[in-house]
Structures are given as C-alpha cells and as structure tokens.
Amino acid sequence: MEKDILQKERLAKLFWSWGFLSHFNVKLYDPRSVGNTRAELTDVDVLGHRVSRDLHEERICGDCKTLRNMSAINRAFWQRGVMDYLQISD
C-alpha cells in the first residue's frame, strides 16, 4: 500500500468539491522521446481536470509529501516546474 494514499484521497476529495475529476500517479514523459522508449520525467500525485462553461480545459495538480527530511521549498519548486510543464496557471 502507498504511504501517501490517504493524502491523495483527501486531495482528490478537495479537487472534487471544486468540480475537478482526479487521477492518481499520472506519469509525465519527455515529449522528445521517440518510438517505444519513452523517457519518464516524473509523476504527479494527483492531477485534476474539468471543462469550464466556455469549454476550456482547466487543470490542477497536487503533491503529497511523505518524507520528513524532504525540503518543502524543494517540493514547491518541483511543483512549479510540473505546473509549467502541464501549462497550469496559478
């Protein structure tokens, strides 16, 4: 069982209350990869998406930190990079 599954479920419930459908552990790949060898960059713990009233896709993502010695600011910079990669605005 994943250590952070309860965090992911809580985050997914929050996203759901905001109207987003959530997916867990979404893998991100290098778009320059070719053929069957896709280079995995990282994964997103919880990725939410919804379609707005004007039919635009909106995305949101969240990170679930589980290690005590992991730097919060490091994760914040990582999260910003993931948001940029997925074209998620603030």
N, CA, C and O atoms as a CHARMM CRD file, in Angstrom:
* protein
*
  360
    1    1 MET  N      0.84000  -1.18700   0.00000 PROA 1      0.00000
    2    1 MET  CA     0.00000   0.00000   0.00000 PROA 1      0.00000
    3    1 MET  C      0.88700   1.25200   0.00000 PROA 1      0.00000
    4    1 MET  O      1.92700   1.28800   0.65600 PROA 1      0.00000
    5    2 GLU  N      0.46900   2.24700  -0.72500 PROA 2      0.00000
    6    2 GLU  CA     1.22000   3.50200  -0.79800 PROA 2      0.00000
    7    2 GLU  C      1.14800   4.24100   0.54000 PROA 2      0.00000
    8    2 GLU  O      0.10700   4.25900   1.19700 PROA 2      0.00000
    9    3 LYS  N      2.26500   4.84700   0.92800 PROA 3      0.00000
   10    3 LYS  CA     2.30800   5.60500   2.18000 PROA 3      0.00000
   11    3 LYS  C      1.39400   6.82400   2.13500 PROA 3      0.00000
   12    3 LYS  O      0.81800   7.22000   3.14900 PROA 3      0.00000
   13    4 ASP  N      1.26900   7.40900   0.95900 PROA 4      0.00000
   14    4 ASP  CA     0.55100   8.67900   0.85100 PROA 4      0.00000
   15    4 ASP  C     -0.86600   8.55400   0.28900 PROA 4      0.00000
   16    4 ASP  O     -1.44800   9.54900  -0.14600 PROA 4      0.00000
   17    5 ILE  N     -1.41900   7.35800   0.29300 PROA 5      0.00000
   18    5 ILE  CA    -2.74200   7.16400  -0.32900 PROA 5      0.00000
   19    5 ILE  C     -3.82800   7.97900   0.37900 PROA 5      0.00000
   20    5 ILE  O     -4.73400   8.49100  -0.27900 PROA 5      0.00000
   21    6 LEU  N     -3.75200   8.10700   1.69400 PROA 6      0.00000
   22    6 LEU  CA    -4.76400   8.89200   2.40400 PROA 6      0.00000
   23    6 LEU  C     -4.66200  10.36500   2.05100 PROA 6      0.00000
   24    6 LEU  O     -5.67900  11.04400   1.91500 PROA 6      0.00000
   25    7 GLN  N     -3.42100  10.87300   1.89700 PROA 7      0.00000
   26    7 GLN  CA    -3.23600  12.25900   1.46300 PROA 7      0.00000
   27    7 GLN  C     -3.81900  12.45000   0.06000 PROA 7      0.00000
   28    7 GLN  O     -4.49200  13.44500  -0.20900 PROA 7      0.00000
   29    8 LYS  N     -3.55800  11.50100  -0.81700 PROA 8      0.00000
   30    8 LYS  CA    -4.06100  11.59400  -2.19300 PROA 8      0.00000
   31    8 LYS  C     -5.58100  11.57200  -2.22400 PROA 8      0.00000
   32    8 LYS  O     -6.19900  12.33200  -2.96900 PROA 8      0.00000
   33    9 GLU  N     -6.18300  10.71100  -1.42400 PROA 9      0.00000
   34    9 GLU  CA    -7.65100  10.64600  -1.36800 PROA 9      0.00000
   35    9 GLU  C     -8.24000  11.95600  -0.85500 PROA 9      0.00000
   36    9 GLU  O     -9.24600  12.43200  -1.38100 PROA 9      0.00000
   37   10 ARG  N     -7.62200  12.53700   0.16100 PROA 10     0.00000
   38   10 ARG  CA    -8.11900  13.81200   0.69600 PROA 10     0.00000
   39   10 ARG  C     -7.98300  14.93100  -0.33400 PROA 10     0.00000
   40   10 ARG  O     -8.88200  15.75900  -0.48700 PROA 10     0.00000
   41   11 LEU  N     -6.86100  14.94600  -1.03300 PROA 11     0.00000
   42   11 LEU  CA    -6.65400  15.95900  -2.06100 PROA 11     0.00000
   43   11 LEU  C     -7.64000  15.77200  -3.21300 PROA 11     0.00000
   44   11 LEU  O     -8.16200  16.75200  -3.74600 PROA 11     0.00000
   45   12 ALA  N     -7.89800  14.53000  -3.59800 PROA 12     0.00000
   46   12 ALA  CA    -8.86400  14.25300  -4.65600 PROA 12     0.00000
   47   12 ALA  C    -10.26900  14.69400  -4.24400 PROA 12     0.00000
   48   12 ALA  O    -11.02100  15.20900  -5.07200 PROA 12     0.00000
   49   13 LYS  N    -10.62700  14.50000  -2.98600 PROA 13     0.00000
   50   13 LYS  CA   -11.93500  14.95200  -2.49300 PROA 13     0.00000
   51   13 LYS  C    -12.03800  16.47300  -2.53400 PROA 13     0.00000
   52   13 LYS  O    -13.08800  17.02000  -2.87100 PROA 13     0.00000
   53   14 LEU  N    -10.94200  17.15700  -2.18800 PROA 14     0.00000
   54   14 LEU  CA   -10.93500  18.61300  -2.27900 PROA 14     0.00000
   55   14 LEU  C    -11.10600  19.05000  -3.73100 PROA 14     0.00000
   56   14 LEU  O    -11.92400  19.92200  -4.02800 PROA 14     0.00000
   57   15 PHE  N    -10.34100  18.45000  -4.62800 PROA 15     0.00000
   58   15 PHE  CA   -10.47100  18.77100  -6.05500 PROA 15     0.00000
   59   15 PHE  C    -11.89400  18.50500  -6.53700 PROA 15     0.00000
   60   15 PHE  O    -12.44600  19.29800  -7.30000 PROA 15     0.00000
   61   16 TRP  N    -12.49600  17.39000  -6.09900 PROA 16     0.00000
   62   16 TRP  CA   -13.86600  17.04200  -6.48900 PROA 16     0.00000
   63   16 TRP  C    -14.84200  18.12100  -6.02700 PROA 16     0.00000
   64   16 TRP  O    -15.77000  18.47400  -6.75400 PROA 16     0.00000
   65   17 SER  N    -14.63100  18.64400  -4.81600 PROA 17     0.00000
   66   17 SER  CA   -15.52800  19.69100  -4.30700 PROA 17     0.00000
   67   17 SER  C    -15.41400  20.96300  -5.14500 PROA 17     0.00000
   68   17 SER  O    -16.33400  21.78100  -5.15700 PROA 17     0.00000
   69   18 TRP  N    -14.29400  21.13300  -5.84400 PROA 18     0.00000
   70   18 TRP  CA   -14.10300  22.27500  -6.73900 PROA 18     0.00000
   71   18 TRP  C    -14.53200  21.95000  -8.16800 PROA 18     0.00000
   72   18 TRP  O    -14.40200  22.79100  -9.05800 PROA 18     0.00000
   73   19 GLY  N    -15.04300  20.73600  -8.39800 PROA 19     0.00000
   74   19 GLY  CA   -15.54200  20.34800  -9.71800 PROA 19     0.00000
   75   19 GLY  C    -14.53300  19.66100 -10.62000 PROA 19     0.00000
   76   19 GLY  O    -14.76500  19.54700 -11.82400 PROA 19     0.00000
   77   20 PHE  N    -13.41500  19.19900 -10.06500 PROA 20     0.00000
   78   20 PHE  CA   -12.38100  18.53300 -10.85300 PROA 20     0.00000
   79   20 PHE  C    -12.47300  17.01700 -10.71700 PROA 20     0.00000
   80   20 PHE  O    -12.74700  16.50200  -9.63400 PROA 20     0.00000
   81   21 LEU  N    -12.24600  16.31300 -11.80700 PROA 21     0.00000
   82   21 LEU  CA   -12.09900  14.86600 -11.80400 PROA 21     0.00000
   83   21 LEU  C    -10.62000  14.57700 -11.58500 PROA 21     0.00000
   84   21 LEU  O     -9.77400  15.15600 -12.26700 PROA 21     0.00000
   85   22 SER  N    -10.29400  13.69500 -10.65000 PROA 22     0.00000
   86   22 SER  CA    -8.89600  13.48100 -10.27500 PROA 22     0.00000
   87   22 SER  C     -8.36200  12.14200 -10.75700 PROA 22     0.00000
   88   22 SER  O     -9.09700  11.16400 -10.89700 PROA 22     0.00000
   89   23 HSD  N     -7.05700  12.13200 -11.00500 PROA 23     0.00000
   90   23 HSD  CA    -6.31700  10.92300 -11.36700 PROA 23     0.00000
   91   23 HSD  C     -5.08100  10.87000 -10.48200 PROA 23     0.00000
   92   23 HSD  O     -4.46900  11.90000 -10.20200 PROA 23     0.00000
   93   24 PHE  N     -4.71600   9.67500 -10.04200 PROA 24     0.00000
   94   24 PHE  CA    -3.55100   9.49500  -9.17300 PROA 24     0.00000
   95   24 PHE  C     -2.34900   9.01600  -9.97800 PROA 24     0.00000
   96   24 PHE  O     -2.49400   8.30600 -10.97300 PROA 24     0.00000
   97   25 ASN  N     -1.15200   9.41800  -9.53000 PROA 25     0.00000
   98   25 ASN  CA     0.12300   8.92200 -10.06100 PROA 25     0.00000
   99   25 ASN  C      0.22100   9.02400 -11.58100 PROA 25     0.00000
  100   25 ASN  O      0.54000   8.04700 -12.25800 PROA 25     0.00000
  101   26 VAL  N     -0.05200  10.19400 -12.10200 PROA 26     0.00000
  102   26 VAL  CA    -0.00600  10.42200 -13.54700 PROA 26     0.00000
  103   26 VAL  C      1.44900  10.59900 -13.96400 PROA 26     0.00000
  104   26 VAL  O      2.14000  11.49300 -13.47600 PROA 26     0.00000
  105   27 LYS  N      1.90100   9.74800 -14.86100 PROA 27     0.00000
  106   27 LYS  CA     3.28500   9.79200 -15.32500 PROA 27     0.00000
  107   27 LYS  C      3.45000  10.88600 -16.37600 PROA 27     0.00000
  108   27 LYS  O      2.60100  11.05700 -17.25000 PROA 27     0.00000
  109   28 LEU  N      4.56000  11.62800 -16.27700 PROA 28     0.00000
  110   28 LEU  CA     4.90500  12.64500 -17.25900 PROA 28     0.00000
  111   28 LEU  C      6.12700  12.16500 -18.02500 PROA 28     0.00000
  112   28 LEU  O      7.11200  11.72300 -17.43600 PROA 28     0.00000
  113   29 TYR  N      6.04700  12.26000 -19.35800 PROA 29     0.00000
  114   29 TYR  CA     7.11500  11.77200 -20.21900 PROA 29     0.00000
  115   29 TYR  C      7.73600  12.91300 -21.00400 PROA 29     0.00000
  116   29 TYR  O      7.10700  13.94700 -21.23000 PROA 29     0.00000
  117   30 ASP  N      8.96900  12.71200 -21.41300 PROA 30     0.00000
  118   30 ASP  CA     9.68300  13.66800 -22.25100 PROA 30     0.00000
  119   30 ASP  C      9.02200  13.66300 -23.62900 PROA 30     0.00000
  120   30 ASP  O      8.97000  12.61900 -24.27700 PROA 30     0.00000
  121   31 PRO  N      8.51500  14.81600 -24.08900 PROA 31     0.00000
  122   31 PRO  CA     7.82500  14.85300 -25.38900 PROA 31     0.00000
  123   31 PRO  C      8.76400  14.59200 -26.56300 PROA 31     0.00000
  124   31 PRO  O      8.31000  14.32000 -27.67500 PROA 31     0.00000
  125   32 ARG  N     10.05900  14.67300 -26.32100 PROA 32     0.00000
  126   32 ARG  CA    11.01600  14.41800 -27.40400 PROA 32     0.00000
  127   32 ARG  C     11.32400  12.93500 -27.56000 PROA 32     0.00000
  128   32 ARG  O     12.05900  12.55700 -28.47200 PROA 32     0.00000
  129   33 SER  N     10.78000  12.08700 -26.69000 PROA 33     0.00000
  130   33 SER  CA    11.01700  10.65100 -26.78000 PROA 33     0.00000
  131   33 SER  C     10.40700  10.11600 -28.06500 PROA 33     0.00000
  132   33 SER  O      9.35800  10.58000 -28.51100 PROA 33     0.00000
  133   34 VAL  N     11.06700   9.15100 -28.64100 PROA 34     0.00000
  134   34 VAL  CA    10.57200   8.55500 -29.88500 PROA 34     0.00000
  135   34 VAL  C     10.43200   7.04600 -29.71900 PROA 34     0.00000
  136   34 VAL  O     11.10300   6.41800 -28.90100 PROA 34     0.00000
  137   35 GLY  N      9.53900   6.49500 -30.52200 PROA 35     0.00000
  138   35 GLY  CA     9.35900   5.05000 -30.52100 PROA 35     0.00000
  139   35 GLY  C      8.79600   4.52700 -29.22600 PROA 35     0.00000
  140   35 GLY  O      8.01900   5.19400 -28.54400 PROA 35     0.00000
  141   36 ASN  N      9.20900   3.31000 -28.90000 PROA 36     0.00000
  142   36 ASN  CA     8.70200   2.63800 -27.70500 PROA 36     0.00000
  143   36 ASN  C      9.45600   3.01500 -26.44000 PROA 36     0.00000
  144   36 ASN  O      9.05600   2.61800 -25.34600 PROA 36     0.00000
  145   37 THR  N     10.53100   3.76800 -26.56800 PROA 37     0.00000
  146   37 THR  CA    11.33000   4.13800 -25.40500 PROA 37     0.00000
  147   37 THR  C     10.98200   5.56300 -24.97300 PROA 37     0.00000
  148   37 THR  O     11.63800   6.52400 -25.37500 PROA 37     0.00000
  149   38 ARG  N      9.96000   5.68100 -24.16400 PROA 38     0.00000
  150   38 ARG  CA     9.53500   6.98400 -23.65100 PROA 38     0.00000
  151   38 ARG  C     10.23800   7.23300 -22.33600 PROA 38     0.00000
  152   38 ARG  O     10.16900   6.41200 -21.42100 PROA 38     0.00000
  153   39 ALA  N     10.91100   8.35700 -22.24000 PROA 39     0.00000
  154   39 ALA  CA    11.64900   8.70300 -21.03000 PROA 39     0.00000
  155   39 ALA  C     10.70300   9.32800 -20.00900 PROA 39     0.00000
  156   39 ALA  O     10.15900  10.40900 -20.23300 PROA 39     0.00000
  157   40 GLU  N     10.51600   8.64000 -18.89000 PROA 40     0.00000
  158   40 GLU  CA     9.66300   9.16700 -17.82300 PROA 40     0.00000
  159   40 GLU  C     10.40800  10.26200 -17.08300 PROA 40     0.00000
  160   40 GLU  O     11.54500  10.07000 -16.65200 PROA 40     0.00000
  161   41 LEU  N      9.75600  11.42500 -16.93400 PROA 41     0.00000
  162   41 LEU  CA    10.35300  12.54700 -16.22700 PROA 41     0.00000
  163   41 LEU  C     10.04900  12.49000 -14.73400 PROA 41     0.00000
  164   41 LEU  O     10.95000  12.60100 -13.90300 PROA 41     0.00000
  165   42 THR  N      8.79000  12.31900 -14.41000 PROA 42     0.00000
  166   42 THR  CA     8.33500  12.28600 -13.01800 PROA 42     0.00000
  167   42 THR  C      6.88200  11.82600 -13.03200 PROA 42     0.00000
  168   42 THR  O      6.35700  11.44200 -14.07700 PROA 42     0.00000
  169   43 ASP  N      6.24300  11.86600 -11.88700 PROA 43     0.00000
  170   43 ASP  CA     4.80300  11.60900 -11.84100 PROA 43     0.00000
  171   43 ASP  C      4.14900  12.66300 -10.96300 PROA 43     0.00000
  172   43 ASP  O      4.78300  13.26800 -10.09800 PROA 43     0.00000
  173   44 VAL  N      2.87400  12.85900 -11.21100 PROA 44     0.00000
  174   44 VAL  CA     2.07100  13.81200 -10.44600 PROA 44     0.00000
  175   44 VAL  C      1.19300  12.99400  -9.50800 PROA 44     0.00000
  176   44 VAL  O      0.47900  12.09500  -9.95200 PROA 44     0.00000
  177   45 ASP  N      1.24200  13.30100  -8.20600 PROA 45     0.00000
  178   45 ASP  CA     0.45900  12.52500  -7.24400 PROA 45     0.00000
  179   45 ASP  C     -1.03600  12.60400  -7.54400 PROA 45     0.00000
  180   45 ASP  O     -1.70500  11.57400  -7.63200 PROA 45     0.00000
  181   46 VAL  N     -1.56100  13.81300  -7.70100 PROA 46     0.00000
  182   46 VAL  CA    -2.98200  13.98800  -8.01000 PROA 46     0.00000
  183   46 VAL  C     -3.10500  15.06400  -9.08700 PROA 46     0.00000
  184   46 VAL  O     -2.66500  16.19900  -8.90500 PROA 46     0.00000
  185   47 LEU  N     -3.70300  14.68900 -10.19500 PROA 47     0.00000
  186   47 LEU  CA    -3.95200  15.61400 -11.29500 PROA 47     0.00000
  187   47 LEU  C     -5.45600  15.69900 -11.49500 PROA 47     0.00000
  188   47 LEU  O     -6.12600  14.68100 -11.67100 PROA 47     0.00000
  189   48 GLY  N     -5.97900  16.91200 -11.46800 PROA 48     0.00000
  190   48 GLY  CA    -7.41300  17.11300 -11.67500 PROA 48     0.00000
  191   48 GLY  C     -7.65900  17.90000 -12.94100 PROA 48     0.00000
  192   48 GLY  O     -6.86300  18.75300 -13.33400 PROA 48     0.00000
  193   49 HSD  N     -8.78200  17.59400 -13.57000 PROA 49     0.00000
  194   49 HSD  CA    -9.16800  18.38800 -14.74200 PROA 49     0.00000
  195   49 HSD  C    -10.68600  18.52900 -14.77500 PROA 49     0.00000
  196   49 HSD  O    -11.43000  17.69800 -14.25400 PROA 49     0.00000
  197   50 ARG  N    -11.10600  19.60600 -15.40200 PROA 50     0.00000
  198   50 ARG  CA   -12.53000  19.85600 -15.60400 PROA 50     0.00000
  199   50 ARG  C    -12.67200  20.69200 -16.86700 PROA 50     0.00000
  200   50 ARG  O    -11.70900  21.29600 -17.33800 PROA 50     0.00000
  201   51 VAL  N    -13.86700  20.71800 -17.40000 PROA 51     0.00000
  202   51 VAL  CA   -14.16700  21.54700 -18.56200 PROA 51     0.00000
  203   51 VAL  C    -15.00800  22.71900 -18.06200 PROA 51     0.00000
  204   51 VAL  O    -16.04400  22.52900 -17.42500 PROA 51     0.00000
  205   52 SER  N    -14.54800  23.92600 -18.36000 PROA 52     0.00000
  206   52 SER  CA   -15.24900  25.11900 -17.89500 PROA 52     0.00000
  207   52 SER  C    -16.51600  25.35300 -18.72100 PROA 52     0.00000
  208   52 SER  O    -16.74800  24.67000 -19.71800 PROA 52     0.00000
  209   53 ARG  N    -17.30800  26.29300 -18.31100 PROA 53     0.00000
  210   53 ARG  CA   -18.56000  26.58900 -19.02100 PROA 53     0.00000
  211   53 ARG  C    -18.31900  27.06600 -20.44600 PROA 53     0.00000
  212   53 ARG  O    -19.16600  26.88200 -21.32100 PROA 53     0.00000
  213   54 ASP  N    -17.15700  27.68200 -20.67600 PROA 54     0.00000
  214   54 ASP  CA   -16.83700  28.12900 -22.04200 PROA 54     0.00000
  215   54 ASP  C    -16.02800  27.07100 -22.80000 PROA 54     0.00000
  216   54 ASP  O    -15.37400  27.37900 -23.79700 PROA 54     0.00000
  217   55 LEU  N    -16.07800  25.81200 -22.31600 PROA 55     0.00000
  218   55 LEU  CA   -15.49000  24.63300 -22.95100 PROA 55     0.00000
  219   55 LEU  C    -13.96700  24.65900 -23.04200 PROA 55     0.00000
  220   55 LEU  O    -13.38900  24.12400 -23.98700 PROA 55     0.00000
  221   56 HSD  N    -13.32800  25.27500 -22.07000 PROA 56     0.00000
  222   56 HSD  CA   -11.87500  25.21800 -21.97400 PROA 56     0.00000
  223   56 HSD  C    -11.49800  24.22200 -20.87800 PROA 56     0.00000
  224   56 HSD  O    -12.15400  24.14200 -19.83900 PROA 56     0.00000
  225   57 GLU  N    -10.43400  23.46900 -21.12900 PROA 57     0.00000
  226   57 GLU  CA    -9.97600  22.52700 -20.11700 PROA 57     0.00000
  227   57 GLU  C     -9.18600  23.27300 -19.04800 PROA 57     0.00000
  228   57 GLU  O     -8.32400  24.09700 -19.35100 PROA 57     0.00000
  229   58 GLU  N     -9.49500  22.96900 -17.80300 PROA 58     0.00000
  230   58 GLU  CA    -8.76500  23.52900 -16.67200 PROA 58     0.00000
  231   58 GLU  C     -8.10100  22.37100 -15.93800 PROA 58     0.00000
  232   58 GLU  O     -8.69500  21.30500 -15.77700 PROA 58     0.00000
  233   59 ARG  N     -6.87300  22.58900 -15.49700 PROA 59     0.00000
  234   59 ARG  CA    -6.13400  21.55800 -14.77400 PROA 59     0.00000
  235   59 ARG  C     -5.63800  22.09800 -13.44600 PROA 59     0.00000
  236   59 ARG  O     -5.44500  23.30000 -13.26200 PROA 59     0.00000
  237   60 ILE  N     -5.43900  21.16000 -12.52500 PROA 60     0.00000
  238   60 ILE  CA    -4.90100  21.46600 -11.20700 PROA 60     0.00000
  239   60 ILE  C     -4.09400  20.23800 -10.78700 PROA 60     0.00000
  240   60 ILE  O     -4.43500  19.11500 -11.16100 PROA 60     0.00000
  241   61 CYS  N     -3.04700  20.44100 -10.02600 PROA 61     0.00000
  242   61 CYS  CA    -2.27000  19.28200  -9.58200 PROA 61     0.00000
  243   61 CYS  C     -1.79800  19.48800  -8.15600 PROA 61     0.00000
  244   61 CYS  O     -1.69600  20.61600  -7.67500 PROA 61     0.00000
  245   62 GLY  N     -1.51300  18.38500  -7.49300 PROA 62     0.00000
  246   62 GLY  CA    -1.05200  18.45000  -6.11700 PROA 62     0.00000
  247   62 GLY  C     -0.00700  17.39600  -5.82200 PROA 62     0.00000
  248   62 GLY  O      0.01400  16.32300  -6.42500 PROA 62     0.00000
  249   63 ASP  N      0.84700  17.72600  -4.89000 PROA 63     0.00000
  250   63 ASP  CA     1.93300  16.85200  -4.46800 PROA 63     0.00000
  251   63 ASP  C      1.67900  16.41300  -3.03400 PROA 63     0.00000
  252   63 ASP  O      1.27100  17.22000  -2.19800 PROA 63     0.00000
  253   64 CYS  N      1.91700  15.15700  -2.75000 PROA 64     0.00000
  254   64 CYS  CA     1.74600  14.63200  -1.39300 PROA 64     0.00000
  255   64 CYS  C      3.10800  14.25000  -0.85100 PROA 64     0.00000
  256   64 CYS  O      3.68500  13.24100  -1.25600 PROA 64     0.00000
  257   65 LYS  N      3.61900  15.05300   0.06300 PROA 65     0.00000
  258   65 LYS  CA     4.94500  14.85700   0.65000 PROA 65     0.00000
  259   65 LYS  C      4.85900  13.81200   1.75600 PROA 65     0.00000
  260   65 LYS  O      3.99400  13.89600   2.62900 PROA 65     0.00000
  261   66 THR  N      5.75000  12.83400   1.71900 PROA 66     0.00000
  262   66 THR  CA     5.70200  11.78400   2.73600 PROA 66     0.00000
  263   66 THR  C      6.97300  11.67800   3.56300 PROA 66     0.00000
  264   66 THR  O      6.93700  11.12300   4.66100 PROA 66     0.00000
  265   67 LEU  N      8.08900  12.18800   3.07400 PROA 67     0.00000
  266   67 LEU  CA     9.35000  12.04900   3.80300 PROA 67     0.00000
  267   67 LEU  C      9.59900  13.27000   4.68200 PROA 67     0.00000
  268   67 LEU  O      9.49000  14.40500   4.21900 PROA 67     0.00000
  269   68 ARG  N      9.92400  13.04100   5.92100 PROA 68     0.00000
  270   68 ARG  CA    10.14100  14.13400   6.86700 PROA 68     0.00000
  271   68 ARG  C     11.33400  14.99900   6.49500 PROA 68     0.00000
  272   68 ARG  O     11.30300  16.21400   6.68900 PROA 68     0.00000
  273   69 ASN  N     12.37900  14.38800   5.96700 PROA 69     0.00000
  274   69 ASN  CA    13.58400  15.14600   5.66600 PROA 69     0.00000
  275   69 ASN  C     13.56200  15.78300   4.27900 PROA 69     0.00000
  276   69 ASN  O     14.56700  16.34400   3.84200 PROA 69     0.00000
  277   70 MET  N     12.43800  15.70500   3.58900 PROA 70     0.00000
  278   70 MET  CA    12.31300  16.30000   2.26400 PROA 70     0.00000
  279   70 MET  C     12.02800  17.79900   2.40600 PROA 70     0.00000
  280   70 MET  O     11.14100  18.20300   3.15800 PROA 70     0.00000
  281   71 SER  N     12.77600  18.59800   1.69000 PROA 71     0.00000
  282   71 SER  CA    12.64700  20.04500   1.76900 PROA 71     0.00000
  283   71 SER  C     11.32800  20.52100   1.14600 PROA 71     0.00000
  284   71 SER  O     11.02400  20.19900  -0.00300 PROA 71     0.00000
  285   72 ALA  N     10.55800  21.28400   1.91000 PROA 72     0.00000
  286   72 ALA  CA     9.28500  21.81800   1.40500 PROA 72     0.00000
  287   72 ALA  C      9.51600  22.78900   0.25100 PROA 72     0.00000
  288   72 ALA  O      8.75300  22.79500  -0.71500 PROA 72     0.00000
  289   73 ILE  N     10.55700  23.60400   0.34200 PROA 73     0.00000
  290   73 ILE  CA    10.81300  24.56500  -0.74000 PROA 73     0.00000
  291   73 ILE  C     11.25900  23.83800  -2.00400 PROA 73     0.00000
  292   73 ILE  O     10.93400  24.26400  -3.11300 PROA 73     0.00000
  293   74 ASN  N     11.99900  22.74600  -1.84400 PROA 74     0.00000
  294   74 ASN  CA    12.38800  21.92900  -2.99000 PROA 74     0.00000
  295   74 ASN  C     11.15000  21.38900  -3.69500 PROA 74     0.00000
  296   74 ASN  O     11.06300  21.42500  -4.92300 PROA 74     0.00000
  297   75 ARG  N     10.19500  20.89000  -2.91900 PROA 75     0.00000
  298   75 ARG  CA     8.94500  20.36000  -3.49900 PROA 75     0.00000
  299   75 ARG  C      8.13200  21.47800  -4.15400 PROA 75     0.00000
  300   75 ARG  O      7.48300  21.25400  -5.17500 PROA 75     0.00000
  301   76 ALA  N      8.16300  22.68200  -3.57100 PROA 76     0.00000
  302   76 ALA  CA     7.43300  23.81500  -4.15200 PROA 76     0.00000
  303   76 ALA  C      8.01200  24.17800  -5.52100 PROA 76     0.00000
  304   76 ALA  O      7.26500  24.44600  -6.46100 PROA 76     0.00000
  305   77 PHE  N      9.33900  24.18700  -5.63000 PROA 77     0.00000
  306   77 PHE  CA     9.95600  24.46000  -6.92900 PROA 77     0.00000
  307   77 PHE  C      9.64800  23.34600  -7.91900 PROA 77     0.00000
  308   77 PHE  O      9.38900  23.61300  -9.09200 PROA 77     0.00000
  309   78 TRP  N      9.67400  22.10900  -7.45900 PROA 78     0.00000
  310   78 TRP  CA     9.32100  20.96800  -8.31300 PROA 78     0.00000
  311   78 TRP  C      7.88200  21.13100  -8.81100 PROA 78     0.00000
  312   78 TRP  O      7.59800  20.94000  -9.99300 PROA 78     0.00000
  313   79 GLN  N      6.97600  21.48700  -7.88700 PROA 79     0.00000
  314   79 GLN  CA     5.56200  21.65400  -8.24200 PROA 79     0.00000
  315   79 GLN  C      5.38700  22.74700  -9.29700 PROA 79     0.00000
  316   79 GLN  O      4.61300  22.57600 -10.23800 PROA 79     0.00000
  317   80 ARG  N      6.09200  23.85900  -9.15000 PROA 80     0.00000
  318   80 ARG  CA     6.02700  24.94700 -10.12700 PROA 80     0.00000
  319   80 ARG  C      6.47900  24.45800 -11.50500 PROA 80     0.00000
  320   80 ARG  O      5.87900  24.80800 -12.52200 PROA 80     0.00000
  321   81 GLY  N      7.53000  23.65300 -11.53100 PROA 81     0.00000
  322   81 GLY  CA     8.01400  23.09100 -12.78900 PROA 81     0.00000
  323   81 GLY  C      6.99000  22.17300 -13.43200 PROA 81     0.00000
  324   81 GLY  O      6.79900  22.20900 -14.64700 PROA 81     0.00000
  325   82 VAL  N      6.32400  21.34300 -12.62000 PROA 82     0.00000
  326   82 VAL  CA     5.27400  20.46500 -13.14400 PROA 82     0.00000
  327   82 VAL  C      4.11200  21.29800 -13.69100 PROA 82     0.00000
  328   82 VAL  O      3.56800  20.99500 -14.75300 PROA 82     0.00000
  329   83 MET  N      3.74100  22.33800 -12.96400 PROA 83     0.00000
  330   83 MET  CA     2.64300  23.19300 -13.41600 PROA 83     0.00000
  331   83 MET  C      2.99800  23.87400 -14.74200 PROA 83     0.00000
  332   83 MET  O      2.15200  23.97800 -15.63100 PROA 83     0.00000
  333   84 ASP  N      4.23500  24.33500 -14.87600 PROA 84     0.00000
  334   84 ASP  CA     4.66800  24.92800 -16.13700 PROA 84     0.00000
  335   84 ASP  C      4.62600  23.90800 -17.26300 PROA 84     0.00000
  336   84 ASP  O      4.16100  24.20700 -18.36300 PROA 84     0.00000
  337   85 TYR  N      5.11100  22.70400 -16.98800 PROA 85     0.00000
  338   85 TYR  CA     5.13100  21.62900 -17.98500 PROA 85     0.00000
  339   85 TYR  C      3.71400  21.30100 -18.46600 PROA 85     0.00000
  340   85 TYR  O      3.49300  21.06800 -19.65400 PROA 85     0.00000
  341   86 LEU  N      2.76000  21.28700 -17.53200 PROA 86     0.00000
  342   86 LEU  CA     1.36700  20.95000 -17.85200 PROA 86     0.00000
  343   86 LEU  C      0.54000  22.18100 -18.23900 PROA 86     0.00000
  344   86 LEU  O     -0.65900  22.07100 -18.49500 PROA 86     0.00000
  345   87 GLN  N      1.17800  23.33900 -18.27900 PROA 87     0.00000
  346   87 GLN  CA     0.52600  24.59000 -18.61900 PROA 87     0.00000
  347   87 GLN  C     -0.65500  24.88100 -17.68300 PROA 87     0.00000
  348   87 GLN  O     -1.75400  25.22300 -18.12200 PROA 87     0.00000
  349   88 ILE  N     -0.38800  24.73300 -16.38200 PROA 88     0.00000
  350   88 ILE  CA    -1.37300  25.03100 -15.34900 PROA 88     0.00000
  351   88 ILE  C     -1.06700  26.42100 -14.81600 PROA 88     0.00000
  352   88 ILE  O      0.04100  26.68400 -14.34800 PROA 88     0.00000
  353   89 SER  N     -2.04000  27.30100 -14.88600 PROA 89     0.00000
  354   89 SER  CA    -1.82300  28.64900 -14.36500 PROA 89     0.00000
  355   89 SER  C     -2.15100  28.68300 -12.87800 PROA 89     0.00000
  356   89 SER  O     -2.78500  27.76900 -12.35000 PROA 89     0.00000
  357   90 ASP  N     -1.71300  29.74900 -12.20700 PROA 90     0.00000
  358   90 ASP  CA    -1.95300  29.89000 -10.76300 PROA 90     0.00000
  359   90 ASP  C     -3.42100  30.04800 -10.47000 PROA 90     0.00000
  360   90 ASP  O     -3.80800  30.17900  -9.30800 PROA 90     0.00000
